[in-house]
Each structure stands twice: as C-alpha cells, then as structure tokens.
Amino acid sequence: MGSSRARSARVRPQPDRDRGRGGGPRVSPGMGDALLVLRRAAGLTQEQLAERVGITQATLSRYENELRDVDRDAAERLAPALGVTAAFLLHEFQMEGAIAADAHMRRQKTARPADWKHVESRLNAHRMHSSFLLERMPMHPKNHVIQIDPDDTPPDDAAAMLRAAWRMPIGPVRNLTRWMESAGIIVLEEDFGTARIDGMSQWAGSHAVILVNSSRPIDRRRLTLAHELGHLVLHGQYVGIDVEEQANAFAAAFLMPEAAIGPDLRNLTLGKLLDLKAVWGVSMQALHERAFQLGKVTSQERSSFYKQMSKRGWRMREPGSDQLPDETPHLARNIGDGLRELGLSDAEVQRLIGASDDVVTPFASARSRLRAVRT
C-alpha cells in the first residue's frame, strides 16, 4: 500500500573535493570535537587511545581541547586507531552539535549518562561519515522532510501536512522506515546495550540521521522513528521546553490520524487493542493513549487499562509485537551498493565513507557484512 512511492533515495557521483590536495600539514577546525566523538564512539578512554597511538594522554587531551593542532602526521597515527582515514579526520566538518547539543534523544530519565553519551557519540560518528560521503555523492530523494514552526502549527496538523506532502495513503503507515528513507533520512539500527534509550536523531546539513535501538520491539521502534521524525519536522530551528511533548503528539498523529483511527477506538478491550495493534503497527499502550487524547476513553478507563496491563506483566513487553512485520533499513546499504555498481571497489567505497578497510559500516555490502561475521 503506497510502497511504489516510498522508494529509496538515489545518489549521483560528484567530483572528489579532496582530490589534488597536498599531503602536507593541514589543520581542521573542530578537530577536537571530532576526536572526542570518534573516541567515545569507539568506546575508548583517553588513556587507551593514547597508548594505542603511542602518544601521551596529555598530548591527546590537548588535541581534544584544541590546545594543540593536529597535523597530517598526527592524523595518520590517530586515524587507524579510530577506524577512520586520515582524510576523514582532517575534513572540515560542520561541527555544530557535534557533541549532540542539537541532537534529539528519546530516552528514559533513568538512563545512565555513560550510556547516552556513548550512543550520542555513535550517532555523531554516523552523521560525520554520511556527511563525508554525501558531500561527494549527494542524494536526490523522492520526498523531503518539510520544516514547520510549532509556534504556528500544532503537531497534529504538522503530521497531516507531512503525510499529504509525501502523498501517503489514508490509514496505517506500512513500513515507516521505507517512507522515511524515501525522504533521504538515513535510518540505522544498533543494540545500545540498554533498554532505557530508544533512539536519537540529528540533522546533518541537508539530510538527517536517526539511530534506533535494535533491541526494542518493532512497535516501540516505529513509535521512536515517528517521534524522531517529529523532531526533524518541528525542531530544526525551534528550542523550547515542550519539544518532547510536541514530538510525542506528532508521532501519535502521524501513525494514528484521528480521522482514520477514531472509529476504531470505541469500546476498547485488551482483545480489541491486540487486534488493532496488528493493524496499526503500534503498541496497545500507544493505542489506548491515543484514545484518551481523542476523548474516546475516560481517566478512570485509562487507569483501569494500565492496572490490567501491569497485572499481566505487559507494561514492559506486550504480546503481539513479534507478529508485526519487521522494518529493516536499506538506504545506507543501497547507497554503498550503488557505488559498487558504478565500478568502485570496496576499498574505494570505504575511502569515500572515510572508514578504514577493516571497519564494517552501514554502507557495507552484504558480502562485507558476512565476511566480518565469519572472521
């Protein structure tokens, strides 16, 4: 339903902007932020990275705090330890929000700072790699993420406007991941090692990157994707204390439009909610919350519902999630495969991404992924 419209974005090659540059010393603005992001993403302490590279921790600290310039020779030593190329490390990234100052995050308040800092760094590392590649291979997506000021437009209306702009069918969203990829959003999945962080998103120039916790059930991942999409639509330039509530409202309206789902939300029972979950691809709790928002259930009925869910142990993991169709992201790998179809070797693709030859990235081919697993 609508899948013919939700096609992956295409890329077209552009001249390599680094080609022809000399190999002498070159300093990149924001290098300290880049080093910090890549080190955290690799899960390394300053002591560990300094030992691998053969420098003192004090020297590395000065690099990260931009008290000492990183020249070509230093980059050649640091890059392999971080799984990147020297050209990538020396690239003049636009480092706004490099430590996720403007990255949007969906997490529980009890998430450990160490966990979200690591995931935050993973997001930024992926953002940097995709930016490094897409400066040379820009995408031409079929759809686009529209920007809407939440001061002027309520989240429910913004969700309807985006669905209209993408010409989405009325009713449930089939394969949300594919729709988002059709707008050039690079969706990536990783096991965060904690269930307390669901996902993060960040704009990277003209495209966006969303990192989602692969360990969460598909209904939870879909709601996270819609939540992060709300941030991308509403909060590109907006800052306020209500951004999370706005993103939640956007996600609910995008996945469960009132006009389409309203008639289904009457006389709700656990059995009916389980049936609706299979249709709409969202959790029973999300469906009941939507019913409450739309005035279809009372506060007393809402309280009774959550008591029933708790009694059955369904608050943390609901039934029916494993019956929903999975949504595997394909855009990043399709971009890599497209480059190989143009005649580039695996090594050349790795250089375009800015990754070391032995690093498996989301842009890697299926063959590379299998090789990495076998070793």
C-alpha positions in Angstrom: 0.0 0.0 0.0 1.8 3.1 -1.2 5.1 1.2 -1.4 5.7 2.3 -5.0 6.1 5.9 -3.8 8.3 5.0 -0.8 11.5 4.3 -2.8 15.0 4.7 -1.5 16.7 8.0 -2.4 19.2 7.8 -5.3 22.7 9.2 -5.4 24.8 10.7 -8.2 28.5 11.0 -8.1 30.2 14.3 -7.7 33.9 15.2 -8.1 36.0 14.3 -5.1 36.7 17.6 -3.4 39.8 16.4 -1.6 41.4 15.2 -4.9 44.6 17.0 -5.7 45.2 18.4 -2.3 48.7 18.2 -1.0 49.9 15.8 1.7 51.5 18.4 4.0 50.3 19.6 7.4 46.7 20.6 7.5 44.6 21.6 10.5 40.8 21.1 10.6 38.5 23.4 12.6 36.6 21.4 15.1 39.2 18.7 15.2 39.0 18.4 19.0 35.2 17.7 18.8 35.7 15.2 16.0 38.4 13.3 18.1 36.2 13.3 21.1 33.2 12.0 19.2 35.2 9.2 17.5 37.0 8.2 20.6 33.7 7.9 22.6 32.0 6.1 19.7 34.8 3.6 19.7 34.4 3.1 23.5 37.9 4.2 24.3 39.3 6.3 27.1 41.9 8.9 26.6 44.5 6.6 28.2 43.6 3.7 25.9 43.7 5.7 22.7 46.9 7.4 23.7 48.5 4.1 24.4 47.4 2.6 21.0 48.8 5.6 19.1 52.0 5.9 21.1 51.5 9.4 22.5 50.9 10.7 26.0 47.5 11.3 27.4 48.4 14.9 27.9 49.1 15.3 24.2 45.8 13.7 23.3 44.0 15.9 25.8 45.5 19.0 24.2 44.3 17.7 20.8 40.7 17.2 22.0 40.7 20.6 23.7 42.2 22.2 20.7 45.2 23.5 22.6 47.4 21.8 20.0 46.9 21.4 16.3 46.5 18.0 14.7 48.7 18.0 11.6 48.8 15.4 8.8 51.4 13.2 10.6 49.4 13.1 13.8 46.2 12.3 11.9 47.9 9.4 10.1 48.7 7.9 13.5 45.3 8.6 15.2 43.0 7.6 12.3 43.6 3.8 12.2 43.0 3.5 16.0 39.6 5.2 15.5 38.7 3.2 12.4 38.8 6.1 10.0 41.0 7.5 7.3 43.3 10.5 7.8 41.4 12.4 5.2 38.2 11.9 7.2 39.9 13.0 10.4 41.2 16.2 8.7 37.9 17.0 7.0 36.4 20.4 7.8 33.2 19.1 9.3 30.4 21.5 10.3 30.6 20.5 13.9 27.5 22.3 15.2 26.0 19.9 17.7 29.0 17.5 17.4 28.5 16.5 21.0 24.8 16.3 20.3 23.9 19.8 21.5 21.2 19.8 18.9 20.7 16.0 18.6 17.2 14.9 19.7 17.1 11.9 22.0 14.3 9.6 23.2 15.3 8.1 26.5 14.1 7.4 30.0 15.2 9.7 32.8 16.9 6.8 34.5 19.3 6.2 31.6 22.9 6.3 32.8 24.9 9.3 31.5 27.7 7.0 30.3 25.2 5.1 28.2 23.6 8.1 26.4 27.0 9.7 25.9 28.2 6.6 24.1 25.1 6.4 22.0 25.2 10.1 21.3 28.8 9.7 20.1 27.7 6.8 17.8 25.1 9.0 16.3 27.5 11.8 15.6 30.1 9.4 14.2 27.5 8.0 11.7 26.4 11.6 10.9 30.0 12.6 10.1 30.5 9.5 7.9 27.3 10.1 6.0 28.2 13.8 5.6 31.7 13.0 4.4 30.2 10.6 1.7 27.2 12.7 0.7 29.2 15.8 0.0 30.7 13.8 -2.8 27.7 11.6 -3.6 24.6 13.8 -2.9 21.2 12.2 -2.7 18.2 13.1 -4.7 15.3 11.8 -2.6 11.8 11.4 -4.0 10.3 13.0 -0.8 11.5 15.7 1.5 11.2 16.5 5.2 9.3 19.7 5.5 10.1 22.2 8.2 7.2 23.5 10.3 7.3 26.1 13.1 5.4 24.5 16.1 4.5 28.0 17.3 2.4 28.5 14.2 1.2 24.9 13.6 0.1 22.3 16.1 1.9 18.9 15.9 -1.3 17.1 14.8 -1.6 19.5 11.8 2.1 19.2 11.1 1.8 15.4 10.9 -1.1 15.7 8.5 0.8 18.2 6.3 3.8 15.8 6.1 1.6 12.8 5.2 0.0 15.0 2.5 3.3 16.1 1.2 4.5 12.5 0.9 1.2 11.5 -0.6 0.7 8.7 1.9 -2.4 6.6 1.8 -5.1 7.2 4.4 -4.8 4.8 7.3 -2.0 2.8 8.9 1.6 3.5 7.9 3.0 0.5 6.2 6.8 0.2 6.5 7.5 3.6 8.2 11.3 3.0 7.7 10.9 2.9 3.9 8.9 6.1 3.9 11.5 7.9 5.9 14.3 6.6 3.7 12.4 7.9 0.7 12.9 11.4 2.1 16.7 10.8 2.4 16.7 10.1 6.1 19.4 7.6 6.9 17.9 5.2 9.5 20.4 3.0 11.3 19.9 0.3 14.0 22.3 -0.7 16.7 21.9 -2.6 20.0 22.5 0.2 22.6 23.2 -2.3 25.4 20.4 -0.7 27.4 16.6 -0.6 27.1 16.5 2.9 28.6 17.4 4.7 25.4 15.2 4.2 22.3 16.8 6.4 19.7 18.3 9.7 18.6 18.2 11.9 15.6 20.2 14.8 14.2 20.3 16.9 11.1 23.5 16.7 9.1 23.3 19.5 6.6 20.5 18.7 4.1 19.9 15.2 5.3 19.2 13.6 8.7 20.4 10.5 10.5 18.3 8.5 13.0 19.9 5.9 15.3 17.4 3.4 16.8 17.9 0.8 19.5 17.6 -2.6 17.6 16.9 -4.4 20.9 13.5 -2.8 21.3 10.3 -4.5 19.8 9.2 -3.3 16.4 6.1 -1.4 17.7 8.4 0.6 20.0 11.0 1.2 17.2 8.2 2.5 14.9 7.0 4.9 17.6 10.6 6.1 18.2 11.1 6.7 14.5 7.9 8.7 14.3 8.9 10.7 17.4 12.3 11.5 15.9 10.6 12.4 12.6 8.6 14.9 14.6 11.8 16.5 15.9 13.1 16.8 12.4 9.9 18.4 11.1 9.3 20.7 14.1 12.6 21.4 15.8 15.2 22.2 13.1 15.2 25.8 14.4 12.9 25.7 17.4 14.1 25.4 21.0 11.7 25.0 23.9 10.9 23.0 27.0 8.0 21.3 25.3 9.9 19.7 22.4 9.4 16.1 23.7 5.6 16.6 24.2 5.4 18.1 20.7 7.3 15.1 19.2 5.1 12.7 21.0 2.0 14.4 19.7 3.4 14.4 16.2 4.2 10.7 16.4 0.7 9.8 17.6 -1.0 11.9 14.9 1.4 10.6 12.1 0.9 6.9 12.9 -2.7 7.2 14.1 -4.5 10.0 12.3 -7.7 10.9 14.1 -10.0 10.8 11.0 -8.8 7.3 10.2 -8.4 5.7 13.6 -11.2 7.4 15.6 -14.0 4.9 14.8 -11.7 2.0 15.9 -11.1 3.5 19.4 -14.6 2.9 20.8 -15.4 0.1 23.4 -11.8 -0.9 23.8 -10.9 -4.2 25.5 -7.5 -5.9 25.7 -8.5 -8.2 22.9 -9.6 -5.4 20.7 -6.4 -3.5 21.4 -4.3 -6.5 20.5 -6.2 -6.8 17.2 -5.7 -3.1 16.5 -2.0 -3.4 17.2 -1.7 -5.8 14.3 -3.4 -3.4 12.0 -1.8 -0.1 13.1 1.7 -1.4 14.0 1.8 0.4 17.3 1.6 -0.8 20.9 -1.5 -1.4 22.8 -0.5 1.3 25.2 0.1 3.8 22.3 -3.4 3.0 21.0 -5.0 3.5 24.4 -3.1 6.8 24.9 -4.4 8.0 21.5 -7.9 7.0 22.5 -7.5 9.0 25.7 -6.1 12.0 23.9 -9.1 12.0 21.5 -11.6 11.7 24.3 -12.6 8.1 23.5 -11.9 6.8 27.0 -12.2 8.4 30.4 -9.4 8.9 33.0 -11.0 6.0 35.0 -10.9 3.7 32.0 -7.3 4.7 31.4 -6.3 3.9 34.9 -8.1 0.5 34.7 -6.4 -0.3 31.5 -2.9 0.2 33.0 -3.8 -1.9 36.0 -4.8 -4.7 33.7 -1.6 -4.4 31.7 0.5 -4.4 34.9 -1.3 -7.4 36.3 -0.4 -9.4 33.2 3.2 -8.1 33.1 2.5 -6.4 29.8 3.7 -2.9 30.7 7.3 -3.7 29.7 6.7 -6.2 26.9 3.4 -6.6 25.3 2.1 -9.6 23.4 1.8 -9.5 19.6 5.0 -7.5 18.9 6.8 -10.5 17.4 3.9 -10.9 14.9 4.4 -7.4 13.4 6.3 -7.1 10.1 9.9 -6.1 10.8 11.3 -3.0 9.1 14.9 -3.3 8.1 16.7 -0.1 7.0 18.1 -0.3 3.5 19.1 3.2 2.3 22.7 3.2 3.6 23.5 -0.2 2.2 21.8 0.7 -1.1 24.0 3.8 -1.4 27.1 1.6 -0.9 25.8 -1.0 -3.4 25.1 1.8 -5.9 28.7 3.0 -5.7 29.9 -0.5 -6.4 27.6 -0.8 -9.4 29.3 2.3 -10.7 32.5 0.4 -10.7 34.1 1.4 -7.4 35.9 -1.2 -5.4 35.2 -2.0 -1.7 38.3 -0.1 -0.8 37.3 3.0 -2.8 33.9 3.0 -1.2 35.5 2.8 2.2 37.6 5.8 1.4 34.5 7.7 0.3 32.9 6.9 3.6 36.1 7.8 5.5 36.4 4.4 7.1 39.3 2.1 7.5 39.3 -1.0 5.2 38.7 -3.4 8.2 35.7 -1.4 9.5 32.2 -2.6 8.6 29.9 0.4 8.2 26.2 0.7 7.4 27.2 1.3 3.8 28.9 -2.0 3.5 27.7 -4.6 1.1 26.1 -7.8 2.3 29.2 -9.7 1.3 31.4 -7.4 3.5 29.0 -8.0 6.4 29.1 -11.7 6.0 32.9 -11.6 5.8 33.1 -9.7 9.0 30.8 -12.2 10.8 32.9 -15.1 9.6 36.1 -13.7 10.9 
